[in-house]
Amino acid sequence: MKIKLNLEYLKTHYYAVKVTDDDMVVMSEECPLCNSPTCSLSVIKNRSGDDLLIKSICPSCTYIYFSKYPSNKWIANFYSNVWDAARLKAKKQNIDSAYKESFSLFEKYINDKTLTIFDLGSGYGEFLLGCRKRGFENLFGIENSIKRMKYCNDELDLNISHCTAEEIDGNKGVLSDGPYDVIHSNAVFEHLYDINKSMQNVKKILKNDGLLILIVPNAINEHFLYIAQALPHIRNFTEFSMQILLQKHGFDVMEMSVDEGNIKVIAKNNVNINFDLPKLKESEWKVMQEKFQQKILSDFDFSGNDKTKFRFWSFGDSSKLETKYTLTWGELLSWKLKKYFVGINRKEYPIGGIDLDYMSALNLKNVGMKISRVLQNYNKIEISGCFEISIDQDDLVLRKKPLLELTYPSEEGVVLVK
């Protein structure tokens, strides 16, 4: 089964960041985890038919990653000038609730209050605050955002260094405070640019028999539209590929489970690195492909229409889009008007404004955008276009054509960012 998705209209509350082929670098066609040949899972095209973003999958270990993707310099600039600029203050949230998956593993295996805890990707320090609340005092971490790092150190009196996971081996402060007893990372590993370099650094600063706690999204539970074009999620993990990653870098998995859409794992640092990695059987790979085929149809709420080409209109949250294939004349007219006047449109900020200053509610432009979204029934994402589905029972290997081809209505492609 091959699916072509020809977008004609996109309206989203995500950032819709435009990219061109000049921004891109082509990664190796060999899997970064097991070095096996990979194949395309999805391709984002512009109107000229050029491949802008390619997401690949490894048939041997099910690892999913961008094999054509913006350069490291482009990504760093994006995070500092776009991503971080819209997050000027720490969120007010219940730490125990926000990090309940982390603490469920933490409290099960870690009781000694004198242990050194290292948080990889500390953000605004929420996890380490939760550790302090539980009586732990030796708290460290790294954060790529200077703003967040300063907030943690100045406002929360934490010890956070400014660097990425790939830069740990060159950071004297991180190295001198280590090695650490426990390293924790929640919703970070899918963002790392160089996963193997990051894992090598994690192993370098973690004590022998030290514990690694990881929480990452489960690819099977992520909407396929987001898997295909969400810029920050450079990779998507399955339980099997997470097992391969840890085993490759010398970690023994003590517990791994899927809960509320995430993969959560605790592993012990082993001095030995195992290069004899398991691989999927051909029958298991076929089952995995069929899962992704059904996932696309389910994500777009396709329930067995026998047409091979049809128009659609989807709206709602990207984790659960409501999709219509038979449009009323009013919906069809609404779509055409929106496409004509809006086309591809990036995120509009709420009445609160980008700086979260609620006095900007007096700004007529912000108020107008808010009213417009309500009147036009915009939620987090709204798209329309044409689906083409072709079924070839003999083509199950996915080596020649991607499972999903997504084309945008302009020369520029677009990636979605939460």
C-alpha positions, 0 to 999 in steps of 0.5 A: 500500500502506497499513500500520496497526500497532496495538500492544498491547504494548511492552517495550524496553531503549530509553528509551520516552519518553511524549509528549502533544499539549501537548508538540508543535509543528507544522512547515511542510508545505513541505520545509525543503530545497527548499520543495516540498509534502510528504506524511506518511510515518508517523503515531504515534497514541494510543488516541483516534486523535490524531496525536502524531508525524508524519514527512513526506517530500518527493517532490521531494528525498526529505528525511524529517523530523518535521513534528509534533514536541516543541518546542525547549524540550521537546527541550532539557529531554529531552537535559539531564535524560534523555539526558545523565543516563544517560551519566555517563562516556566510553565506553572504545572504540577511537577509530580503529575508532569513527571509521574512516569519518571518518578514511578521508575525513580522511586522504585529503584533509587532510595539512597538520598546521597546519590548524584542525580544528573538531568539531561535536558533540564528545561526549567528544572522541574524534575530536579525540583521534584528530586529535591522535594524527595530529599535528594541534594546532589543535583546536576544537569545540562540545558541547551537554552541559555535562558532556561539554564540561567533560570535554573541556576539563578532562581532555583539554585540548581547546578546546570551547565549550558551544553548539548548532549553531544558536547558533554565530553568537552564541558569541564564542569560536567566532567569534574562533577561526575561521574554520576550515579543516575542520569535521567532524561524525559522527552529529550532523546528524540530531539538529539542531533547525534544519537550515538555521540550523545550515548557515548557521552552518557556512558562516559559520565555515568558510573559503572552500574549507574542507572539511566532513566529514559522517557521517549514518545512511542512511534506507534502512538504518534500521529503519522503526520507528525512523524513525517514532518515534525522538525524537532523529533529527529527520530522516533523509537519503538520498543525494539529500537530502544532496546537496540540503542541501549544494548549497542552502547553497553546498557542492560535493560532492567525494566521497559514498558509503554504507558500513556503513549511513551516508552519508559525504561531504566537501564544499568551501565555495563562496562561491556558493549555488545556488538551482537545485536538482534534483528527483526525476522522478515515475518516480523518486519512484514507485521511492522509495515502492516501496522504502519499502513493501518496507522496512517489510515487510522490517524486520518480516520479512513474507514474502508472507502473503496475509492483510490482517490478522494478529497479530504478535510481534517481538523482538530489536534494532530494526535486525533484529527477528525477527517471527512471525505464526503464534504457538504457544499458549505464545508467545501466552500469553506475549505476553498475560501480558506485555501484562497485567502490563507493557504499555508499559514503559520501559528498565530499567538493567543491573546496573551501574546508571544511574551505572555503579557496579558495586557496584550489582550488589548491588542486588536490584532490579537483579539481579531485573530482569536475571534477569527479562529473561533468563528472559523472552527480552527483548532490546532491543525486543519488541512485539506487536499487529495488522498491517493491510495494504491495497493500492491501486495507484492511491494511490502519491502518499502525499499523503492517507494516510501509508505507516504508521499506528502506534497505541499501547494507551494515551492517551499515545504513545511515542517510542524513544530509544537 
